[in-house]
Amino acid sequence: MEFIRRVAGNVRKAFRFTSTGLSLKEKWRLALPGPILSVGGVLIHNVFIKYYTDIIGLSPTMVGWAYVIYNIWNAINDPFIGVWIDKMRHRPRRGKYVYVMRVTVPFMILSSFAMMLSSPSWDEWMIFLLYTVELFIYDTAATAYSIAYQSYTLIAAPTKEERVDVNIIQNYVSQGMSFLVTMIPTMLLVGDGKREVILPIFSLVILAESIFFALALRGLRDDAKMYESLETQHFDLRDVWKEAWQIIKSRPFFSYILFSIITVGPIGFYFTPFLYYMDDVMDVSGLTATIVDVSTHVAVLLVLPAAGYFIKKNGTKISVYWGTIAAVLGYVGIFLAPNLWLAAISYTLVVFTVNYIRTAAAPMGSLIIDENERTTGVRKTGLFNGLFSVFTVAFSSLQTVIFINIIGAYGYDGTADVQTDSAVFGIRLAAGIVPLAAVLLGLIPLALYPFDKKKEEEISAFSNRARRGDGV
């Protein structure tokens, strides 16, 4: 009986958020603005890719080139956007971080809508140029929004435990909204999609996204008191590259960025491969693909709190090592699955891997920022987040380029009714083996990451004292 009570107690702990610091309501409030941005990213960097190759008729090669230009632009602008946000002063009437988020939302919404309006009758180069410009506008606004939100979150949730809890809530909200935002596009893009049907549906999706943005940002606290504990940077823009180099060559930053580039970013690109896989490998209807997508995500969300408890208990590195087991089973299954049932089981393991590793890695960047503040006395949140974006956002898009080029090299034709055996193999390879290699290679930089669980707790305690004036 005592054993049963002990087991029941551990289960309750696993599915309970930490009670210290922020209340559950405050964590939910803080978590909401992030998932809205990720949903927009799903539309732009996942759904619209298949829309452009299959409905608009842009070749995979041209889509790949658009993302090469997109990556170059990211590398140029992200650090400067971060420094610009850092140098901004809090204004009593408009605030700072929340103000930046509110200003950038209309640019993201309008560019998303414009991206939808391209026509198959236009010249391919015209489609390519407009698509690239619209990506440029969306990315600039999304980068500013993301950096402002990340900076805001680090102030509002100073401890590692709170950040893990907020990330778990973000996963719940993000997956829930992804169901709403991508369920209909999935049904339309898997099978015989018609542009005249897709356009009004996508318009409603973007309208819903606009409403979600407005609700998430409504009433967020952004008063001067939040910024009282911050000693921000004062170097000029001409010193940005010098300061950035000092950060980049540090072991914590370098190992974290390599892990993000090699593993975290690439595995996050799984919805587009899912669309191609269900449509051309499993050859199922849009409704069937939607049922598989929704059911697998629901199954993963049911166990996500337990995963968060395990991560908080064991620290980042050990947790990721254990997560490799699910990754191997899931991605090998995707590559080999002979039928829909095994494909669905494998996809469930893939979705679990993505959410689990993302949750484990979520506090890594903030811990690096906190540790730098502890050693230098100056907080450089915007510069750090700008540099994070250069690599994690820009280089994660390389997985898009790799996927598109692999399926193109194996003969994928978006206008064909049935794909060749070679094209089907290319989709299996790009959806299964490539991301598995990313997970396994990522273990190398993770081993170099210098923060173990004890060090993470020390940094978290410092951050809590700096923001709240007390211990953990």
Residue pairs with C-beta under 8 A, 6 or more apart in sequence:
11 306
13 309
14 305
14 306
14 309
14 310
15 305
15 306
15 309
16 305
16 309
17 24
17 27
17 165
17 168
17 169
17 305
17 308
18 161
18 162
18 165
18 312
20 159
20 161
20 162
20 472
21 157
21 158
21 159
21 161
21 162
21 464
21 468
22 30
22 156
22 157
22 162
22 165
22 166
26 156
27 157
27 162
27 165
27 166
27 169
28 169
29 219
29 220
30 153
30 156
30 157
30 166
31 166
31 167
31 169
31 170
31 173
32 173
32 215
32 216
33 101
33 149
33 216
33 217
33 220
34 149
34 153
34 170
34 173
34 174
35 170
35 173
35 174
35 177
35 216
36 177
36 209
36 212
36 213
36 216
37 142
37 145
37 146
37 149
38 170
38 174
38 178
39 174
39 177
39 178
39 181
39 209
39 212
40 108
40 112
40 138
40 142
40 209
41 142
42 178
42 181
42 182
42 271
43 112
43 181
43 182
43 185
43 205
43 206
43 209
44 112
44 115
44 135
44 138
45 269
45 272
45 397
45 400
46 182
46 269
46 271
46 272
46 275
47 182
47 185
47 189
47 271
47 272
47 275
48 115
48 116
49 63
49 272
49 400
49 404
50 189
50 272
50 275
50 276
50 414
51 116
51 185
51 189
51 193
51 198
52 58
52 63
52 118
52 127
52 131
53 59
53 60
53 63
53 404
53 414
54 189
54 193
54 414
54 415
55 120
55 189
55 193
55 195
55 198
56 118
56 119
56 120
56 127
56 195
57 120
57 124
57 127
57 414
57 415
58 124
58 127
58 128
58 131
59 124
59 408
60 404
60 405
60 407
60 408
60 412
60 414
61 404
61 405
61 408
62 124
62 127
62 128
63 131
63 404
64 400
64 401
64 404
64 405
64 408
65 128
66 128
66 131
66 132
66 135
67 135
67 397
67 398
67 400
67 401
67 404
68 401
69 132
69 135
69 136
70 132
70 135
70 136
70 139
70 394
70 397
71 394
71 395
71 397
71 398
71 401
73 136
73 139
73 140
74 139
74 143
74 389
74 390
74 393
74 394
74 397
75 390
75 394
77 140
77 143
78 143
78 147
78 386
78 387
78 389
78 390
78 393
78 394
79 240
79 244
79 383
79 386
79 387
79 390
80 237
80 240
80 386
81 140
81 143
81 144
81 147
81 382
81 386
81 389
82 147
82 382
82 383
82 384
82 385
82 386
82 387
82 389
83 233
83 237
83 240
83 382
83 383
83 386
84 382
85 97
85 100
85 144
85 147
85 148
85 151
85 382
85 386
86 151
86 232
86 233
86 380
86 381
86 382
86 383
87 232
87 233
87 382
88 96
88 100
89 96
90 96
90 222
90 224
90 227
91 99
92 224
95 222
95 223
96 148
96 222
96 227
97 148
97 149
97 151
97 152
97 222
98 148
98 152
98 217
98 220
98 222
99 222
100 144
100 145
100 148
101 145
101 148
101 149
101 152
101 217
102 217
104 141
104 142
104 144
104 145
104 148
105 141
105 145
105 210
105 213
105 214
105 217
107 137
107 138
107 140
107 141
108 138
108 141
108 142
108 145
109 206
109 209
109 210
109 213
110 137
111 134
111 135
111 137
111 138
111 141
112 138
112 206
112 209
113 203
113 206
114 130
114 134
115 131
115 134
115 135
115 138
116 199
116 202
116 203
116 206
117 199
118 127
118 130
118 131
119 127
120 195
139 393
143 389
143 393
146 385
146 389
146 393
147 382
147 385
147 386
147 389
150 365
150 366
150 381
150 385
150 388
151 381
151 382
151 385
152 220
152 222
153 163
153 166
153 366
154 163
154 366
154 369
154 370
154 381
155 226
155 227
155 230
155 467
156 221
156 226
157 163
157 166
158 370
158 460
158 463
158 464
158 466
158 467
158 468
159 460
159 461
159 463
159 464
159 472
160 312
160 363
160 366
160 367
160 456
160 457
160 459
160 460
161 312
161 460
161 472
163 362
163 363
163 366
164 308
164 311
164 312
164 359
164 362
164 363
165 308
167 308
167 358
167 359
167 362
167 363
168 304
168 305
168 308
168 359
171 301
171 304
171 355
171 358
171 359
172 301
172 304
175 297
175 300
175 301
175 355
177 212
178 271
178 297
179 293
179 294
179 297
180 208
181 205
181 208
181 209
182 271
182 293
183 290
183 293
183 294
184 201
184 205
185 198
185 201
185 202
185 205
186 275
186 286
186 289
186 290
186 293
187 286
187 287
187 289
187 290
188 194
188 197
188 198
188 201
188 286
189 198
189 275
189 279
189 286
190 275
190 278
190 279
190 284
190 285
190 286
190 289
191 279
191 285
191 286
229 466
229 467
230 379
231 377
231 378
231 379
232 378
232 379
232 380
232 381
233 243
233 378
233 379
233 380
233 383
235 243
240 383
243 380
243 383
244 383
244 387
247 253
247 372
247 380
247 383
247 384
247 387
248 254
248 257
248 387
251 448
251 450
252 367
252 368
252 371
252 449
252 450
252 451
253 368
253 387
254 445
254 448
255 445
255 446
255 448
255 449
255 450
256 364
256 365
256 368
256 445
256 449
257 388
257 391
257 392
258 442
258 444
258 445
258 448
259 361
259 364
259 442
259 445
259 446
259 449
260 361
260 388
260 391
260 392
260 395
260 396
261 391
261 392
261 395
261 396
262 438
262 441
262 442
262 444
262 445
263 357
263 438
263 439
263 441
263 442
263 446
264 357
264 358
264 361
264 392
264 396
264 442
265 392
265 393
265 395
265 396
265 397
265 398
265 399
266 396
266 398
266 399
266 434
266 435
266 438
267 327
267 353
267 354
267 357
267 435
267 438
267 439
268 354
268 358
268 396
269 396
269 399
269 400
269 403
269 435
270 350
270 351
270 354
270 431
270 435
272 400
272 403
273 403
273 427
273 430
273 431
274 289
274 293
274 347
274 431
275 289
276 407
276 412
276 427
276 431
277 334
277 343
277 427
277 428
277 431
278 284
278 288
278 289
278 292
279 289
280 412
280 419
280 423
280 424
280 427
281 343
281 424
281 427
281 428
282 289
282 340
282 343
284 292
284 340
288 340
292 340
292 343
292 344
292 347
293 347
295 344
296 344
296 347
296 348
296 351
297 351
299 348
300 348
300 351
300 352
300 355
303 352
304 355
304 356
304 359
307 352
307 355
307 356
307 359
308 359
310 319
310 322
311 319
311 356
311 359
311 360
314 322
314 453
315 452
315 453
315 456
316 360
316 361
316 363
316 364
316 449
316 451
316 453
316 456
317 446
317 447
317 449
317 452
318 453
319 356
319 360
320 357
320 360
320 361
320 443
320 446
321 443
321 446
323 353
323 356
323 357
323 360
324 439
324 440
324 443
326 349
326 352
326 353
326 356
327 349
327 350
327 353
327 357
327 436
327 439
327 440
328 436
328 439
329 346
329 349
330 346
330 347
330 348
330 349
330 350
330 352
330 353
331 346
331 350
331 353
331 432
331 433
331 435
331 436
331 439
332 346
332 432
332 436
333 342
333 343
333 345
333 346
333 349
333 432
334 343
334 346
334 347
334 350
334 428
334 431
334 432
335 428
335 429
335 431
335 432
335 433
335 436
336 342
336 428
336 432
337 343
337 346
350 435
353 439
357 439
363 456
364 449
364 451
365 384
365 385
365 388
366 463
367 451
367 456
367 459
367 460
368 384
369 379
369 380
369 381
369 384
369 385
370 459
370 460
370 462
370 463
370 466
371 451
371 459
372 379
372 380
372 384
373 379
373 380
373 466
374 459
374 462
399 434
399 435
399 438
402 430
402 434
403 430
403 431
403 434
406 426
406 429
406 430
406 434
407 423
407 426
407 427
407 430
409 426
410 422
410 423
410 425
410 426
410 427
410 429
411 419
411 420
411 422
411 423
411 426
412 419
412 423
412 426
412 427
413 419
413 423
419 427
451 459
457 472
460 472
461 471
461 472
464 470
464 471
464 472
465 471
